[in-house]
Amino acid sequence: MSRRILYLIAFVSVSVFPLFSCAHLQKQVILDQEKKENIITVKVHNYEFEPNNIFTYEGNTILFKIENMTISEHNFTLTDPKGAVIEDMDIPPDKNKTVEIKVTFSRTGIYHFYCNKPFHPSLGMKGQIEVVRK
């Protein structure tokens, strides 16, 4: 293999690896157990939801206020612990428009959310909601 190809492989590896390693969970946001409905603002950045790690209780409802902070269209897809899609909504690239999604978490488990645009989840646009019994 030529030296040129080895340099190209090394460059691509060093350039692309950090993109895939940024898919980490942030500090967990714990919602109020006593409130039946919590409101949480989710900011959409390039390849990241903020927050992306949420903790709530069975039977509680979350009103997600989703703000796209980028100039690109993104998506918010939420699945239940078995993988079935609960919500699937496109988020337009308009900082002045907030998309609202209200979800009642009737089952315990880990719910996943992600952007369904190509490659976005693998670049870090995903998160989870942990639901436990009260």
C-alpha positions in Angstrom: 0.0 0.0 0.0 1.4 3.4 -0.9 2.3 6.0 1.7 -0.3 8.3 0.2 -3.1 5.9 0.8 -2.0 5.3 4.4 -2.0 9.0 5.0 -5.5 9.3 3.5 -6.7 6.5 5.7 -5.1 8.0 8.8 -6.6 11.4 8.0 -10.1 10.1 7.5 -9.9 8.0 10.7 -8.8 11.0 12.7 -11.4 13.3 11.1 -14.5 11.0 11.3 -13.9 9.3 14.6 -14.7 12.4 16.7 -18.1 12.8 15.0 -19.2 9.4 16.1 -17.8 9.7 19.6 -19.9 12.8 20.4 -23.0 10.7 20.7 -23.0 10.7 24.5 -25.6 11.2 27.2 -25.6 14.4 29.1 -26.3 14.8 32.8 -29.7 13.4 33.5 -32.6 15.9 33.8 -34.9 14.6 36.6 -38.5 15.8 36.3 -40.8 16.5 39.2 -42.4 13.3 40.5 -45.4 15.2 42.0 -46.3 17.0 38.8 -48.6 15.1 36.5 -47.4 17.2 33.6 -43.8 18.6 33.2 -42.7 21.0 30.5 -39.3 20.6 29.1 -37.6 22.7 26.4 -35.5 20.7 24.0 -33.0 22.6 21.9 -31.9 21.1 18.6 -28.3 21.9 17.7 -26.3 20.4 14.9 -26.3 16.7 15.7 -27.4 17.1 19.3 -30.5 17.4 21.4 -30.2 19.4 24.7 -31.1 17.8 27.0 -30.8 14.2 25.7 -31.1 12.3 29.0 -34.4 12.7 30.9 -35.8 10.9 33.9 -39.5 10.8 34.7 -42.2 8.6 36.3 -44.8 6.2 35.0 -48.1 7.9 34.3 -46.6 11.4 34.0 -46.9 13.6 30.9 -44.2 15.7 29.3 -44.9 18.6 27.1 -41.8 18.9 24.9 -41.2 22.4 23.5 -38.7 21.7 20.7 -36.7 24.6 19.3 -34.5 24.2 16.3 -31.3 26.3 16.8 -29.9 25.5 13.3 -30.6 26.4 9.7 -31.3 22.8 8.8 -34.5 20.8 9.2 -34.4 18.1 11.8 -36.8 15.6 13.2 -38.0 14.3 16.6 -38.9 10.6 16.6 -39.8 9.0 19.9 -40.1 5.2 20.4 -41.5 3.2 23.4 -39.4 0.6 25.2 -40.4 -2.0 22.6 -39.3 0.2 19.7 -42.7 1.2 18.4 -42.8 4.8 17.2 -45.0 7.1 19.4 -44.2 10.4 17.8 -42.6 11.5 14.6 -42.4 15.2 13.8 -40.3 17.3 11.6 -38.7 20.3 13.2 -38.4 23.3 10.8 -35.3 25.4 10.7 -37.0 28.4 12.3 -35.7 29.7 15.6 -39.0 31.7 16.2 -41.2 28.6 15.9 -41.5 26.1 18.7 -42.9 22.6 18.0 -44.9 21.1 20.9 -45.4 17.4 21.5 -47.2 16.1 24.5 -46.6 12.5 25.6 -47.9 10.5 28.6 -45.6 7.8 29.7 -47.8 4.9 30.6 -45.1 2.2 30.8 -41.8 1.9 32.6 -38.6 1.5 30.6 -36.2 3.4 28.4 -37.8 5.4 25.6 -35.5 6.6 22.8 -35.7 9.7 20.7 -33.6 10.7 17.7 -33.6 12.7 14.5 -34.6 10.4 11.6 -32.6 12.3 9.0 -29.8 10.2 7.3 -26.7 9.8 9.5 -28.0 12.2 12.2 -28.5 9.6 15.0 -25.0 8.1 14.4 -23.6 11.6 14.6 -25.1 12.1 18.1 -28.7 13.3 17.5 -30.4 10.9 19.9 -31.3 10.6 23.5 -33.4 8.7 26.0 -36.1 9.1 28.6 -36.0 6.7 31.6 -39.4 6.0 33.1 -39.7 4.4 36.5 -42.6 3.5 38.9 -43.5 6.1 41.4 
